[in-house]
Amino acid sequence: MEHPIFFVTKLLEAVGLGHFAHAYPHVTYTWLIMLLLIVFSLIAVKSIKMIPAGGQNFFEMVVSGIENFQVDVMGEHGRSVFPLIATLGLFIFISNAIGLIPGFYSPTASLNTTLACALVVFFTTHMIGIKTHGFKYIKQFLGPVWWLAPLMLPIEIISHLSRVLSLTLRLFGNIMGEDLVLIILLFLAGKFLAPLPMMFLALFTSFVQAFVFILLTMIYLSAAMEEAH
């Protein structure tokens, strides 16, 4: 759902990219969030001190919080995929929340963005499974006994493909719904500040949706690393 005024679109119009910006707002705002994450990362590591303070203290709290939660869910072997989990979590949360600012657009309110994130999780899961177990990874799709393989293989394939659909639609539906409700409230009762309570709720659900996405990603990756039984 698009806001009446696009901040990034207006900037791109000034440099002759207005048509692209209007056609693909999810791409331009994804670029913006990528730029923000890069800039914040550079600021965070610019002056690292033994005793953290200010911005360094905040970023260390965020990063350590994600890492500790991941270790609790996946165990110590999950540290190898921490960069992926942290990047997805931060990107999705900022993408969800940025649409609450007038003039900005949530990239995750587009199926293209949520599908891209889901496909990254899907392919990474199986790449890690193959890297961890080699050819034996296929045993996870064949069931506990060999004679169940013809039944279990198609079921497992459908199950894994449905993960992409689940991750895509859950995130897209919630963020699109939030944006739609906020725009309706803004037009109907904006002068009475009616959207404000919904904005606070939407900020909370933005965090929850990012949390659920990375939690499911951890579960999928952890299952791919486990030995088949």
Number of C-alpha atoms within 10 A of each C-alpha: 17 18 18 10 12 18 14 19 22 15 13 17 14 9 8 10 13 16 11 14 20 17 11 15 20 22 16 19 24 19 14 15 20 15 12 14 16 12 11 14 12 11 13 17 12 10 10 13 10 5 7 14 12 8 15 18 14 13 17 14 13 13 14 13 12 19 18 14 13 23 15 11 14 20 12 11 12 18 14 9 16 17 12 15 22 19 13 19 21 20 20 27 23 22 27 29 22 20 28 22 11 13 16 21 28 29 32 31 25 22 17 16 21 23 20 14 19 22 18 15 25 19 12 18 22 18 14 17 24 16 13 15 16 11 10 12 20 15 17 18 19 21 19 13 10 10 10 11 16 12 12 18 17 13 14 16 11 11 12 16 12 12 17 20 14 14 23 23 16 14 25 23 15 18 26 20 14 22 22 16 16 22 20 12 18 16 11 12 12 14 10 10 10 15 20 14 10 15 19 12 12 23 18 13 18 24 18 12 21 20 18 15 24 23 18 14 23 24 15 20 22 19 15 22 21 13 13 16 9
